[in-house]
Amino acid sequence: MLMKIKINRKFQNFIFFFSIFLALGSCSSDTPSSTKEKEIKPVATTSLPAETTENPTSEVEVKSPKKNKPAPLGRGKARLKMQDDLYNAHQKLMTQMESTGKLSEAEVVKYAKDSELYMSVYGDSLAAEYAFNAADLYRGIGDYKRALDMWLLVYKAYDRDHPKAPHALFQCAFAYDTVLDRKDLAKTLYSSFLAKYPDHHLAKDVQLSLKNIDKSPEDLIKEFQKKNQN
C-alpha cells in the first residue's frame, strides 16, 4: 500500500511537469496509418521482466475522439469481418470510456486477444493499429504489464515498417520512467529509440526525458519555475 501511494504521488507530480514539456498527443491510438499493407510473419507476445507484474495505478485515462473507419484490407470475408468486429469493439470501448469514465476489463482483454489473433493470421498494417489500440486500452484499466507487452509486440513486429513502431517503443520507455519507476529500463529504451529513430519527431522529447530522468519531480518543478522567472 505504501509503495502504491508513493508511486501515485510521484506519478502525479511528474505528469504535472511533463504535461508542460511533452506533447504526447501524437502517440494516441487514433493516429491514422499511412503505410501500405505489409505482411509480416506471425509474432508471439513478448514477455517482460517479472518486476513489471505490479499494477501501479489505473489513473491514466484513455479518451480519444471517434475516427474514420480505416480502409479495409484484403478481400476474404473472414478477414473483413475481423476488421469490422475489431473496429466496432474499439469504438464501443471508446464510447464506454467517454460516457462512464471506465472501461470493461473483460472487453479490453477480448479486444486485445482478438487483435493478437488478427496479427498472427494476417500481419498487415491494420494489425499494428489494433495492437497499439489494445496497449492503450490496457493502460486505461491500469494494466501496464499487458500494455507493455502489446507495445513491445508492435515495436518488434514492425520496427521500421509502420509509424506505430517508434511510438510503441517510446510508450514503453515512458511507462517505465513515469509509472513503474524502472529508470534503468527506461534509460535503455530511450537510448534505443534515439539510436534507431534519431530523426523522429519524438526524438527531442526522448532527449529531454533522458536529461531529466534522474531528477526528482520537485527538482524539475523548481527548474521550471526558475526558468519562468527569468
PyMOL CGO cylinders between C-alpha atoms (Angstrom):
from pymol import cmd
from pymol.cgo import CYLINDER

trace = [
    CYLINDER, 0.00, 0.00, 0.00, 2.83, 2.44, 0.90, 0.3, 1, 1, 1, 1, 1, 1,
    CYLINDER, 2.83, 2.44, 0.90, 4.56, 1.66, -2.38, 0.3, 1, 1, 1, 1, 1, 1,
    CYLINDER, 4.56, 1.66, -2.38, 1.41, 2.36, -4.37, 0.3, 1, 1, 1, 1, 1, 1,
    CYLINDER, 1.41, 2.36, -4.37, 0.82, 5.65, -2.58, 0.3, 1, 1, 1, 1, 1, 1,
    CYLINDER, 0.82, 5.65, -2.58, 4.42, 6.67, -3.18, 0.3, 1, 1, 1, 1, 1, 1,
    CYLINDER, 4.42, 6.67, -3.18, 4.21, 5.82, -6.88, 0.3, 1, 1, 1, 1, 1, 1,
    CYLINDER, 4.21, 5.82, -6.88, 0.87, 7.61, -7.28, 0.3, 1, 1, 1, 1, 1, 1,
    CYLINDER, 0.87, 7.61, -7.28, 2.19, 10.82, -5.71, 0.3, 1, 1, 1, 1, 1, 1,
    CYLINDER, 2.19, 10.82, -5.71, 5.39, 10.72, -7.73, 0.3, 1, 1, 1, 1, 1, 1,
    CYLINDER, 5.39, 10.72, -7.73, 3.46, 9.97, -10.89, 0.3, 1, 1, 1, 1, 1, 1,
    CYLINDER, 3.46, 9.97, -10.89, 1.03, 12.84, -10.32, 0.3, 1, 1, 1, 1, 1, 1,
    CYLINDER, 1.03, 12.84, -10.32, 3.87, 15.30, -9.74, 0.3, 1, 1, 1, 1, 1, 1,
    CYLINDER, 3.87, 15.30, -9.74, 5.80, 14.02, -12.71, 0.3, 1, 1, 1, 1, 1, 1,
    CYLINDER, 5.80, 14.02, -12.71, 2.82, 14.24, -15.05, 0.3, 1, 1, 1, 1, 1, 1,
    CYLINDER, 2.82, 14.24, -15.05, 2.23, 17.84, -13.92, 0.3, 1, 1, 1, 1, 1, 1,
    CYLINDER, 2.23, 17.84, -13.92, 5.71, 18.76, -15.15, 0.3, 1, 1, 1, 1, 1, 1,
    CYLINDER, 5.71, 18.76, -15.15, 5.73, 16.59, -18.23, 0.3, 1, 1, 1, 1, 1, 1,
    CYLINDER, 5.73, 16.59, -18.23, 2.33, 17.86, -19.36, 0.3, 1, 1, 1, 1, 1, 1,
    CYLINDER, 2.33, 17.86, -19.36, 4.13, 21.14, -19.98, 0.3, 1, 1, 1, 1, 1, 1,
    CYLINDER, 4.13, 21.14, -19.98, 7.13, 19.78, -21.85, 0.3, 1, 1, 1, 1, 1, 1,
    CYLINDER, 7.13, 19.78, -21.85, 5.95, 16.71, -23.70, 0.3, 1, 1, 1, 1, 1, 1,
    CYLINDER, 5.95, 16.71, -23.70, 3.40, 16.62, -26.47, 0.3, 1, 1, 1, 1, 1, 1,
    CYLINDER, 3.40, 16.62, -26.47, 2.24, 13.07, -26.45, 0.3, 1, 1, 1, 1, 1, 1,
    CYLINDER, 2.24, 13.07, -26.45, -0.90, 13.51, -28.49, 0.3, 1, 1, 1, 1, 1, 1,
    CYLINDER, -0.90, 13.51, -28.49, 0.84, 12.04, -31.49, 0.3, 1, 1, 1, 1, 1, 1,
    CYLINDER, 0.84, 12.04, -31.49, 1.21, 8.77, -29.64, 0.3, 1, 1, 1, 1, 1, 1,
    CYLINDER, 1.21, 8.77, -29.64, -2.54, 8.30, -29.45, 0.3, 1, 1, 1, 1, 1, 1,
    CYLINDER, -2.54, 8.30, -29.45, -4.09, 5.19, -30.86, 0.3, 1, 1, 1, 1, 1, 1,
    CYLINDER, -4.09, 5.19, -30.86, -6.09, 7.42, -33.18, 0.3, 1, 1, 1, 1, 1, 1,
    CYLINDER, -6.09, 7.42, -33.18, -3.16, 8.44, -35.37, 0.3, 1, 1, 1, 1, 1, 1,
    CYLINDER, -3.16, 8.44, -35.37, -4.07, 7.11, -38.83, 0.3, 1, 1, 1, 1, 1, 1,
    CYLINDER, -4.07, 7.11, -38.83, -1.54, 4.95, -40.58, 0.3, 1, 1, 1, 1, 1, 1,
    CYLINDER, -1.54, 4.95, -40.58, -0.29, 5.99, -43.98, 0.3, 1, 1, 1, 1, 1, 1,
    CYLINDER, -0.29, 5.99, -43.98, 1.65, 2.81, -44.61, 0.3, 1, 1, 1, 1, 1, 1,
    CYLINDER, 1.65, 2.81, -44.61, 0.75, 0.35, -47.29, 0.3, 1, 1, 1, 1, 1, 1,
    CYLINDER, 0.75, 0.35, -47.29, -0.32, -3.11, -46.29, 0.3, 1, 1, 1, 1, 1, 1,
    CYLINDER, -0.32, -3.11, -46.29, 2.71, -5.15, -45.38, 0.3, 1, 1, 1, 1, 1, 1,
    CYLINDER, 2.71, -5.15, -45.38, 2.63, -8.80, -44.49, 0.3, 1, 1, 1, 1, 1, 1,
    CYLINDER, 2.63, -8.80, -44.49, 4.84, -10.00, -41.65, 0.3, 1, 1, 1, 1, 1, 1,
    CYLINDER, 4.84, -10.00, -41.65, 5.47, -13.31, -40.02, 0.3, 1, 1, 1, 1, 1, 1,
    CYLINDER, 5.47, -13.31, -40.02, 3.30, -14.16, -37.03, 0.3, 1, 1, 1, 1, 1, 1,
    CYLINDER, 3.30, -14.16, -37.03, 4.87, -12.89, -33.84, 0.3, 1, 1, 1, 1, 1, 1,
    CYLINDER, 4.87, -12.89, -33.84, 4.24, -14.16, -30.34, 0.3, 1, 1, 1, 1, 1, 1,
    CYLINDER, 4.24, -14.16, -30.34, 3.66, -11.73, -27.50, 0.3, 1, 1, 1, 1, 1, 1,
    CYLINDER, 3.66, -11.73, -27.50, 6.93, -10.74, -25.86, 0.3, 1, 1, 1, 1, 1, 1,
    CYLINDER, 6.93, -10.74, -25.86, 7.21, -11.39, -22.13, 0.3, 1, 1, 1, 1, 1, 1,
    CYLINDER, 7.21, -11.39, -22.13, 8.53, -8.71, -19.80, 0.3, 1, 1, 1, 1, 1, 1,
    CYLINDER, 8.53, -8.71, -19.80, 10.68, -8.94, -16.66, 0.3, 1, 1, 1, 1, 1, 1,
    CYLINDER, 10.68, -8.94, -16.66, 8.92, -10.11, -13.54, 0.3, 1, 1, 1, 1, 1, 1,
    CYLINDER, 8.92, -10.11, -13.54, 9.35, -6.67, -11.97, 0.3, 1, 1, 1, 1, 1, 1,
    CYLINDER, 9.35, -6.67, -11.97, 6.59, -5.27, -14.17, 0.3, 1, 1, 1, 1, 1, 1,
    CYLINDER, 6.59, -5.27, -14.17, 3.86, -7.52, -12.83, 0.3, 1, 1, 1, 1, 1, 1,
    CYLINDER, 3.86, -7.52, -12.83, 2.78, -4.99, -10.22, 0.3, 1, 1, 1, 1, 1, 1,
    CYLINDER, 2.78, -4.99, -10.22, -0.23, -2.97, -11.30, 0.3, 1, 1, 1, 1, 1, 1,
    CYLINDER, -0.23, -2.97, -11.30, 0.70, 0.55, -10.15, 0.3, 1, 1, 1, 1, 1, 1,
    CYLINDER, 0.70, 0.55, -10.15, -2.33, 2.69, -10.86, 0.3, 1, 1, 1, 1, 1, 1,
    CYLINDER, -2.33, 2.69, -10.86, -5.36, 3.00, -13.11, 0.3, 1, 1, 1, 1, 1, 1,
    CYLINDER, -5.36, 3.00, -13.11, -5.45, 6.78, -13.12, 0.3, 1, 1, 1, 1, 1, 1,
    CYLINDER, -5.45, 6.78, -13.12, -4.37, 7.18, -16.75, 0.3, 1, 1, 1, 1, 1, 1,
    CYLINDER, -4.37, 7.18, -16.75, -7.45, 7.76, -18.85, 0.3, 1, 1, 1, 1, 1, 1,
    CYLINDER, -7.45, 7.76, -18.85, -8.00, 6.62, -22.38, 0.3, 1, 1, 1, 1, 1, 1,
    CYLINDER, -8.00, 6.62, -22.38, -10.06, 9.22, -24.18, 0.3, 1, 1, 1, 1, 1, 1,
    CYLINDER, -10.06, 9.22, -24.18, -9.94, 9.69, -27.90, 0.3, 1, 1, 1, 1, 1, 1,
    CYLINDER, -9.94, 9.69, -27.90, -12.40, 11.01, -30.44, 0.3, 1, 1, 1, 1, 1, 1,
    CYLINDER, -12.40, 11.01, -30.44, -14.01, 8.67, -32.87, 0.3, 1, 1, 1, 1, 1, 1,
    CYLINDER, -14.01, 8.67, -32.87, -12.02, 8.31, -36.05, 0.3, 1, 1, 1, 1, 1, 1,
    CYLINDER, -12.02, 8.31, -36.05, -12.95, 7.44, -39.56, 0.3, 1, 1, 1, 1, 1, 1,
    CYLINDER, -12.95, 7.44, -39.56, -13.16, 3.76, -40.23, 0.3, 1, 1, 1, 1, 1, 1,
    CYLINDER, -13.16, 3.76, -40.23, -9.92, 2.62, -41.91, 0.3, 1, 1, 1, 1, 1, 1,
    CYLINDER, -9.92, 2.62, -41.91, -9.99, 1.31, -45.44, 0.3, 1, 1, 1, 1, 1, 1,
    CYLINDER, -9.99, 1.31, -45.44, -10.50, -2.46, -45.47, 0.3, 1, 1, 1, 1, 1, 1,
    CYLINDER, -10.50, -2.46, -45.47, -7.58, -4.69, -46.37, 0.3, 1, 1, 1, 1, 1, 1,
    CYLINDER, -7.58, -4.69, -46.37, -7.94, -7.89, -48.32, 0.3, 1, 1, 1, 1, 1, 1,
    CYLINDER, -7.94, -7.89, -48.32, -10.98, -9.48, -49.92, 0.3, 1, 1, 1, 1, 1, 1,
    CYLINDER, -10.98, -9.48, -49.92, -11.65, -12.52, -47.78, 0.3, 1, 1, 1, 1, 1, 1,
    CYLINDER, -11.65, -12.52, -47.78, -14.94, -12.41, -45.89, 0.3, 1, 1, 1, 1, 1, 1,
    CYLINDER, -14.94, -12.41, -45.89, -13.41, -13.75, -42.68, 0.3, 1, 1, 1, 1, 1, 1,
    CYLINDER, -13.41, -13.75, -42.68, -10.65, -11.15, -42.79, 0.3, 1, 1, 1, 1, 1, 1,
    CYLINDER, -10.65, -11.15, -42.79, -13.04, -8.29, -43.45, 0.3, 1, 1, 1, 1, 1, 1,
    CYLINDER, -13.04, -8.29, -43.45, -15.36, -9.50, -40.70, 0.3, 1, 1, 1, 1, 1, 1,
    CYLINDER, -15.36, -9.50, -40.70, -12.48, -9.49, -38.19, 0.3, 1, 1, 1, 1, 1, 1,
    CYLINDER, -12.48, -9.49, -38.19, -11.64, -5.94, -39.23, 0.3, 1, 1, 1, 1, 1, 1,
    CYLINDER, -11.64, -5.94, -39.23, -15.25, -4.84, -38.74, 0.3, 1, 1, 1, 1, 1, 1,
    CYLINDER, -15.25, -4.84, -38.74, -15.50, -6.61, -35.39, 0.3, 1, 1, 1, 1, 1, 1,
    CYLINDER, -15.50, -6.61, -35.39, -12.28, -5.06, -34.08, 0.3, 1, 1, 1, 1, 1, 1,
    CYLINDER, -12.28, -5.06, -34.08, -13.25, -1.59, -35.27, 0.3, 1, 1, 1, 1, 1, 1,
    CYLINDER, -13.25, -1.59, -35.27, -16.72, -1.82, -33.71, 0.3, 1, 1, 1, 1, 1, 1,
    CYLINDER, -16.72, -1.82, -33.71, -15.33, -3.23, -30.45, 0.3, 1, 1, 1, 1, 1, 1,
    CYLINDER, -15.33, -3.23, -30.45, -12.84, -0.38, -30.16, 0.3, 1, 1, 1, 1, 1, 1,
    CYLINDER, -12.84, -0.38, -30.16, -15.49, 2.24, -30.88, 0.3, 1, 1, 1, 1, 1, 1,
    CYLINDER, -15.49, 2.24, -30.88, -17.72, 0.68, -28.24, 0.3, 1, 1, 1, 1, 1, 1,
    CYLINDER, -17.72, 0.68, -28.24, -14.93, 0.85, -25.66, 0.3, 1, 1, 1, 1, 1, 1,
    CYLINDER, -14.93, 0.85, -25.66, -14.15, 4.48, -26.53, 0.3, 1, 1, 1, 1, 1, 1,
    CYLINDER, -14.15, 4.48, -26.53, -17.82, 5.40, -26.16, 0.3, 1, 1, 1, 1, 1, 1,
    CYLINDER, -17.82, 5.40, -26.16, -17.92, 3.50, -22.88, 0.3, 1, 1, 1, 1, 1, 1,
    CYLINDER, -17.92, 3.50, -22.88, -14.91, 5.43, -21.59, 0.3, 1, 1, 1, 1, 1, 1,
    CYLINDER, -14.91, 5.43, -21.59, -16.30, 8.79, -22.61, 0.3, 1, 1, 1, 1, 1, 1,
    CYLINDER, -16.30, 8.79, -22.61, -19.74, 8.17, -21.12, 0.3, 1, 1, 1, 1, 1, 1,
    CYLINDER, -19.74, 8.17, -21.12, -18.82, 6.36, -17.87, 0.3, 1, 1, 1, 1, 1, 1,
    CYLINDER, -18.82, 6.36, -17.87, -15.14, 7.14, -17.35, 0.3, 1, 1, 1, 1, 1, 1,
    CYLINDER, -15.14, 7.14, -17.35, -14.41, 3.43, -17.08, 0.3, 1, 1, 1, 1, 1, 1,
    CYLINDER, -14.41, 3.43, -17.08, -13.56, 0.50, -19.31, 0.3, 1, 1, 1, 1, 1, 1,
    CYLINDER, -13.56, 0.50, -19.31, -14.79, -3.07, -19.06, 0.3, 1, 1, 1, 1, 1, 1,
    CYLINDER, -14.79, -3.07, -19.06, -11.73, -5.17, -18.28, 0.3, 1, 1, 1, 1, 1, 1,
    CYLINDER, -11.73, -5.17, -18.28, -13.31, -8.24, -19.87, 0.3, 1, 1, 1, 1, 1, 1,
    CYLINDER, -13.31, -8.24, -19.87, -14.00, -6.37, -23.11, 0.3, 1, 1, 1, 1, 1, 1,
    CYLINDER, -14.00, -6.37, -23.11, -10.48, -4.90, -23.13, 0.3, 1, 1, 1, 1, 1, 1,
    CYLINDER, -10.48, -4.90, -23.13, -8.94, -8.35, -22.73, 0.3, 1, 1, 1, 1, 1, 1,
    CYLINDER, -8.94, -8.35, -22.73, -11.14, -9.74, -25.51, 0.3, 1, 1, 1, 1, 1, 1,
    CYLINDER, -11.14, -9.74, -25.51, -10.20, -6.90, -27.85, 0.3, 1, 1, 1, 1, 1, 1,
    CYLINDER, -10.20, -6.90, -27.85, -6.51, -7.46, -27.14, 0.3, 1, 1, 1, 1, 1, 1,
    CYLINDER, -6.51, -7.46, -27.14, -6.72, -11.20, -27.75, 0.3, 1, 1, 1, 1, 1, 1,
    CYLINDER, -6.72, -11.20, -27.75, -8.64, -10.65, -30.98, 0.3, 1, 1, 1, 1, 1, 1,
    CYLINDER, -8.64, -10.65, -30.98, -6.02, -8.13, -32.12, 0.3, 1, 1, 1, 1, 1, 1,
    CYLINDER, -6.02, -8.13, -32.12, -3.23, -10.62, -31.43, 0.3, 1, 1, 1, 1, 1, 1,
    CYLINDER, -3.23, -10.62, -31.43, -5.12, -13.29, -33.35, 0.3, 1, 1, 1, 1, 1, 1,
    CYLINDER, -5.12, -13.29, -33.35, -5.58, -10.93, -36.29, 0.3, 1, 1, 1, 1, 1, 1,
    CYLINDER, -5.58, -10.93, -36.29, -1.88, -10.11, -36.29, 0.3, 1, 1, 1, 1, 1, 1,
    CYLINDER, -1.88, -10.11, -36.29, -0.86, -13.75, -36.15, 0.3, 1, 1, 1, 1, 1, 1,
    CYLINDER, -0.86, -13.75, -36.15, -3.11, -14.62, -39.10, 0.3, 1, 1, 1, 1, 1, 1,
    CYLINDER, -3.11, -14.62, -39.10, -2.75, -11.57, -41.37, 0.3, 1, 1, 1, 1, 1, 1,
    CYLINDER, -2.75, -11.57, -41.37, 0.07, -9.41, -40.04, 0.3, 1, 1, 1, 1, 1, 1,
    CYLINDER, 0.07, -9.41, -40.04, -0.91, -6.38, -42.14, 0.3, 1, 1, 1, 1, 1, 1,
    CYLINDER, -0.91, -6.38, -42.14, -0.70, -2.68, -41.29, 0.3, 1, 1, 1, 1, 1, 1,
    CYLINDER, -0.70, -2.68, -41.29, -4.10, -2.72, -39.60, 0.3, 1, 1, 1, 1, 1, 1,
    CYLINDER, -4.10, -2.72, -39.60, -2.77, -5.34, -37.16, 0.3, 1, 1, 1, 1, 1, 1,
    CYLINDER, -2.77, -5.34, -37.16, -0.33, -2.77, -35.79, 0.3, 1, 1, 1, 1, 1, 1,
    CYLINDER, -0.33, -2.77, -35.79, -3.19, -0.32, -35.26, 0.3, 1, 1, 1, 1, 1, 1,
    CYLINDER, -3.19, -0.32, -35.26, -5.26, -2.91, -33.41, 0.3, 1, 1, 1, 1, 1, 1,
    CYLINDER, -5.26, -2.91, -33.41, -2.37, -4.00, -31.19, 0.3, 1, 1, 1, 1, 1, 1,
    CYLINDER, -2.37, -4.00, -31.19, -1.48, -0.40, -30.38, 0.3, 1, 1, 1, 1, 1, 1,
    CYLINDER, -1.48, -0.40, -30.38, -5.13, 0.27, -29.51, 0.3, 1, 1, 1, 1, 1, 1,
    CYLINDER, -5.13, 0.27, -29.51, -5.03, -2.74, -27.19, 0.3, 1, 1, 1, 1, 1, 1,
    CYLINDER, -5.03, -2.74, -27.19, -1.98, -1.33, -25.40, 0.3, 1, 1, 1, 1, 1, 1,
    CYLINDER, -1.98, -1.33, -25.40, -3.76, 1.98, -24.85, 0.3, 1, 1, 1, 1, 1, 1,
    CYLINDER, -3.76, 1.98, -24.85, -6.82, 0.17, -23.52, 0.3, 1, 1, 1, 1, 1, 1,
    CYLINDER, -6.82, 0.17, -23.52, -4.73, -1.89, -21.10, 0.3, 1, 1, 1, 1, 1, 1,
    CYLINDER, -4.73, -1.89, -21.10, -3.15, 1.34, -19.91, 0.3, 1, 1, 1, 1, 1, 1,
    CYLINDER, -3.15, 1.34, -19.91, -6.67, 2.70, -19.45, 0.3, 1, 1, 1, 1, 1, 1,
    CYLINDER, -6.67, 2.70, -19.45, -7.50, -0.04, -16.95, 0.3, 1, 1, 1, 1, 1, 1,
    CYLINDER, -7.50, -0.04, -16.95, -4.12, 0.32, -15.22, 0.3, 1, 1, 1, 1, 1, 1,
    CYLINDER, -4.12, 0.32, -15.22, -2.67, -2.95, -16.52, 0.3, 1, 1, 1, 1, 1, 1,
    CYLINDER, -2.67, -2.95, -16.52, 0.78, -1.73, -17.54, 0.3, 1, 1, 1, 1, 1, 1,
    CYLINDER, 0.78, -1.73, -17.54, 2.22, -5.23, -17.70, 0.3, 1, 1, 1, 1, 1, 1,
    CYLINDER, 2.22, -5.23, -17.70, -0.07, -6.14, -20.59, 0.3, 1, 1, 1, 1, 1, 1,
    CYLINDER, -0.07, -6.14, -20.59, 0.16, -2.68, -22.11, 0.3, 1, 1, 1, 1, 1, 1,
    CYLINDER, 0.16, -2.68, -22.11, 3.93, -3.06, -22.29, 0.3, 1, 1, 1, 1, 1, 1,
    CYLINDER, 3.93, -3.06, -22.29, 3.54, -6.50, -23.84, 0.3, 1, 1, 1, 1, 1, 1,
    CYLINDER, 3.54, -6.50, -23.84, 1.40, -5.04, -26.62, 0.3, 1, 1, 1, 1, 1, 1,
    CYLINDER, 1.40, -5.04, -26.62, 3.64, -2.03, -27.24, 0.3, 1, 1, 1, 1, 1, 1,
    CYLINDER, 3.64, -2.03, -27.24, 6.66, -4.32, -27.47, 0.3, 1, 1, 1, 1, 1, 1,
    CYLINDER, 6.66, -4.32, -27.47, 4.75, -6.58, -29.83, 0.3, 1, 1, 1, 1, 1, 1,
    CYLINDER, 4.75, -6.58, -29.83, 4.10, -3.68, -32.19, 0.3, 1, 1, 1, 1, 1, 1,
    CYLINDER, 4.10, -3.68, -32.19, 7.68, -2.43, -31.99, 0.3, 1, 1, 1, 1, 1, 1,
    CYLINDER, 7.68, -2.43, -31.99, 9.32, -5.81, -32.55, 0.3, 1, 1, 1, 1, 1, 1,
    CYLINDER, 9.32, -5.81, -32.55, 6.91, -6.92, -35.26, 0.3, 1, 1, 1, 1, 1, 1,
    CYLINDER, 6.91, -6.92, -35.26, 7.05, -3.76, -37.34, 0.3, 1, 1, 1, 1, 1, 1,
    CYLINDER, 7.05, -3.76, -37.34, 10.29, -1.98, -36.41, 0.3, 1, 1, 1, 1, 1, 1,
    CYLINDER, 10.29, -1.98, -36.41, 10.64, 0.50, -39.32, 0.3, 1, 1, 1, 1, 1, 1,
    CYLINDER, 10.64, 0.50, -39.32, 7.69, -0.78, -41.35, 0.3, 1, 1, 1, 1, 1, 1,
    CYLINDER, 7.69, -0.78, -41.35, 4.90, 1.05, -39.55, 0.3, 1, 1, 1, 1, 1, 1,
    CYLINDER, 4.90, 1.05, -39.55, 4.66, 4.54, -37.93, 0.3, 1, 1, 1, 1, 1, 1,
    CYLINDER, 4.66, 4.54, -37.93, 3.28, 2.99, -34.75, 0.3, 1, 1, 1, 1, 1, 1,
    CYLINDER, 3.28, 2.99, -34.75, 6.56, 1.15, -34.04, 0.3, 1, 1, 1, 1, 1, 1,
    CYLINDER, 6.56, 1.15, -34.04, 8.57, 4.15, -32.76, 0.3, 1, 1, 1, 1, 1, 1,
    CYLINDER, 8.57, 4.15, -32.76, 5.55, 5.38, -30.78, 0.3, 1, 1, 1, 1, 1, 1,
    CYLINDER, 5.55, 5.38, -30.78, 5.26, 1.96, -29.17, 0.3, 1, 1, 1, 1, 1, 1,
    CYLINDER, 5.26, 1.96, -29.17, 8.92, 1.99, -28.13, 0.3, 1, 1, 1, 1, 1, 1,
    CYLINDER, 8.92, 1.99, -28.13, 8.53, 5.49, -26.71, 0.3, 1, 1, 1, 1, 1, 1,
    CYLINDER, 8.53, 5.49, -26.71, 5.46, 4.47, -24.71, 0.3, 1, 1, 1, 1, 1, 1,
    CYLINDER, 5.46, 4.47, -24.71, 7.37, 1.55, -23.20, 0.3, 1, 1, 1, 1, 1, 1,
    CYLINDER, 7.37, 1.55, -23.20, 10.20, 3.82, -22.08, 0.3, 1, 1, 1, 1, 1, 1,
    CYLINDER, 10.20, 3.82, -22.08, 7.82, 6.47, -20.79, 0.3, 1, 1, 1, 1, 1, 1,
    CYLINDER, 7.82, 6.47, -20.79, 5.83, 3.93, -18.76, 0.3, 1, 1, 1, 1, 1, 1,
    CYLINDER, 5.83, 3.93, -18.76, 8.98, 2.54, -17.15, 0.3, 1, 1, 1, 1, 1, 1,
    CYLINDER, 8.98, 2.54, -17.15, 10.13, 6.09, -16.45, 0.3, 1, 1, 1, 1, 1, 1,
    CYLINDER, 10.13, 6.09, -16.45, 7.00, 7.74, -15.05, 0.3, 1, 1, 1, 1, 1, 1,
    CYLINDER, 7.00, 7.74, -15.05, 4.78, 4.93, -13.77, 0.3, 1, 1, 1, 1, 1, 1,
    CYLINDER, 4.78, 4.93, -13.77, 6.80, 1.83, -12.93, 0.3, 1, 1, 1, 1, 1, 1,
    CYLINDER, 6.80, 1.83, -12.93, 9.85, 3.72, -11.64, 0.3, 1, 1, 1, 1, 1, 1,
    CYLINDER, 9.85, 3.72, -11.64, 12.30, 1.50, -13.52, 0.3, 1, 1, 1, 1, 1, 1,
    CYLINDER, 12.30, 1.50, -13.52, 14.77, 4.16, -14.56, 0.3, 1, 1, 1, 1, 1, 1,
    CYLINDER, 14.77, 4.16, -14.56, 17.31, 1.57, -15.71, 0.3, 1, 1, 1, 1, 1, 1,
    CYLINDER, 17.31, 1.57, -15.71, 14.94, 0.07, -18.25, 0.3, 1, 1, 1, 1, 1, 1,
    CYLINDER, 14.94, 0.07, -18.25, 13.66, 3.50, -19.25, 0.3, 1, 1, 1, 1, 1, 1,
    CYLINDER, 13.66, 3.50, -19.25, 17.20, 4.71, -19.99, 0.3, 1, 1, 1, 1, 1, 1,
    CYLINDER, 17.20, 4.71, -19.99, 17.88, 1.64, -22.11, 0.3, 1, 1, 1, 1, 1, 1,
    CYLINDER, 17.88, 1.64, -22.11, 14.72, 2.08, -24.15, 0.3, 1, 1, 1, 1, 1, 1,
    CYLINDER, 14.72, 2.08, -24.15, 15.14, 5.84, -24.54, 0.3, 1, 1, 1, 1, 1, 1,
    CYLINDER, 15.14, 5.84, -24.54, 18.68, 5.25, -25.80, 0.3, 1, 1, 1, 1, 1, 1,
    CYLINDER, 18.68, 5.25, -25.80, 17.45, 2.56, -28.18, 0.3, 1, 1, 1, 1, 1, 1,
    CYLINDER, 17.45, 2.56, -28.18, 14.87, 4.99, -29.52, 0.3, 1, 1, 1, 1, 1, 1,
    CYLINDER, 14.87, 4.99, -29.52, 17.50, 7.64, -30.27, 0.3, 1, 1, 1, 1, 1, 1,
    CYLINDER, 17.50, 7.64, -30.27, 19.77, 5.08, -31.91, 0.3, 1, 1, 1, 1, 1, 1,
    CYLINDER, 19.77, 5.08, -31.91, 17.03, 3.69, -34.12, 0.3, 1, 1, 1, 1, 1, 1,
    CYLINDER, 17.03, 3.69, -34.12, 14.88, 6.76, -34.79, 0.3, 1, 1, 1, 1, 1, 1,
    CYLINDER, 14.88, 6.76, -34.79, 17.20, 9.80, -34.44, 0.3, 1, 1, 1, 1, 1, 1,
    CYLINDER, 17.20, 9.80, -34.44, 15.14, 11.91, -36.85, 0.3, 1, 1, 1, 1, 1, 1,
    CYLINDER, 15.14, 11.91, -36.85, 11.72, 11.06, -35.44, 0.3, 1, 1, 1, 1, 1, 1,
    CYLINDER, 11.72, 11.06, -35.44, 9.66, 13.99, -34.16, 0.3, 1, 1, 1, 1, 1, 1,
    CYLINDER, 9.66, 13.99, -34.16, 9.64, 12.40, -30.67, 0.3, 1, 1, 1, 1, 1, 1,
    CYLINDER, 9.64, 12.40, -30.67, 13.45, 12.36, -30.51, 0.3, 1, 1, 1, 1, 1, 1,
    CYLINDER, 13.45, 12.36, -30.51, 13.55, 15.76, -28.78, 0.3, 1, 1, 1, 1, 1, 1,
    CYLINDER, 13.55, 15.76, -28.78, 11.10, 14.53, -26.14, 0.3, 1, 1, 1, 1, 1, 1,
    CYLINDER, 11.10, 14.53, -26.14, 13.26, 11.47, -25.59, 0.3, 1, 1, 1, 1, 1, 1,
    CYLINDER, 13.26, 11.47, -25.59, 16.40, 13.59, -25.21, 0.3, 1, 1, 1, 1, 1, 1,
    CYLINDER, 16.40, 13.59, -25.21, 14.62, 15.76, -22.67, 0.3, 1, 1, 1, 1, 1, 1,
    CYLINDER, 14.62, 15.76, -22.67, 13.43, 12.68, -20.78, 0.3, 1, 1, 1, 1, 1, 1,
    CYLINDER, 13.43, 12.68, -20.78, 16.96, 11.28, -20.62, 0.3, 1, 1, 1, 1, 1, 1,
    CYLINDER, 16.96, 11.28, -20.62, 18.30, 14.63, -19.44, 0.3, 1, 1, 1, 1, 1, 1,
    CYLINDER, 18.30, 14.63, -19.44, 15.81, 14.79, -16.58, 0.3, 1, 1, 1, 1, 1, 1,
    CYLINDER, 15.81, 14.79, -16.58, 15.39, 11.12, -15.76, 0.3, 1, 1, 1, 1, 1, 1,
    CYLINDER, 15.39, 11.12, -15.76, 17.47, 11.18, -12.55, 0.3, 1, 1, 1, 1, 1, 1,
    CYLINDER, 17.47, 11.18, -12.55, 15.95, 14.39, -11.22, 0.3, 1, 1, 1, 1, 1, 1,
    CYLINDER, 15.95, 14.39, -11.22, 13.14, 14.33, -8.70, 0.3, 1, 1, 1, 1, 1, 1,
    CYLINDER, 13.14, 14.33, -8.70, 9.74, 15.79, -9.62, 0.3, 1, 1, 1, 1, 1, 1,
    CYLINDER, 9.74, 15.79, -9.62, 10.35, 18.55, -7.08, 0.3, 1, 1, 1, 1, 1, 1,
    CYLINDER, 10.35, 18.55, -7.08, 13.64, 19.49, -8.75, 0.3, 1, 1, 1, 1, 1, 1,
    CYLINDER, 13.64, 19.49, -8.75, 12.00, 19.56, -12.15, 0.3, 1, 1, 1, 1, 1, 1,
    CYLINDER, 12.00, 19.56, -12.15, 9.21, 21.82, -10.94, 0.3, 1, 1, 1, 1, 1, 1,
    CYLINDER, 9.21, 21.82, -10.94, 11.74, 24.18, -9.32, 0.3, 1, 1, 1, 1, 1, 1,
    CYLINDER, 11.74, 24.18, -9.32, 13.74, 24.33, -12.56, 0.3, 1, 1, 1, 1, 1, 1,
    CYLINDER, 13.74, 24.33, -12.56, 10.60, 25.11, -14.50, 0.3, 1, 1, 1, 1, 1, 1,
    CYLINDER, 10.60, 25.11, -14.50, 9.59, 27.86, -12.06, 0.3, 1, 1, 1, 1, 1, 1,
    CYLINDER, 9.59, 27.86, -12.06, 13.09, 29.34, -12.13, 0.3, 1, 1, 1, 1, 1, 1,
    CYLINDER, 13.09, 29.34, -12.13, 13.09, 29.34, -15.90, 0.3, 1, 1, 1, 1, 1, 1,
    CYLINDER, 13.09, 29.34, -15.90, 9.79, 31.20, -15.99, 0.3, 1, 1, 1, 1, 1, 1,
    CYLINDER, 9.79, 31.20, -15.99, 11.08, 33.83, -13.57, 0.3, 1, 1, 1, 1, 1, 1,
    CYLINDER, 11.08, 33.83, -13.57, 13.99, 34.72, -15.86, 0.3, 1, 1, 1, 1, 1, 1,
]
cmd.load_cgo(trace, "trace")
